[in-house]
C-alpha cells in the first residue's frame, strides 16, 4: 500500500501475504537536496494479550541502522503522572 502525504512525504506499507502482518514501513521525504528515506522492518511477531506484536524492530535511515529487540511487551500499563510533570526550575 502506498500513499502521499502533504509536504512531499511518500509512505509505503508492506504486509506479509500469509499472515497479513506489517513487515515494512518505508517513508521518503523529498527535499531540495534530494530524497531522505527511513525504513522500519518488523519481525518476530508474538501474541500479546491477543494482539500480534513485533518483538524486533529495525530502523534504517540515511545515516544509521538501529535494532530494538524486546524480551517482554505489555499493553495498557499505567503510567505515573509524575513522569509528565514539568522539571523543577522551568
Secondary structure, 3 states (H helix, E strand, C coil): CEEEECCCEEEEEEECCCCCCEEEEEEEEEECCEEEEEEEEEEEEEEECCEEEEEEEEEECCCCEEEEECCCCCCCCCCCHHHHCCCCCC
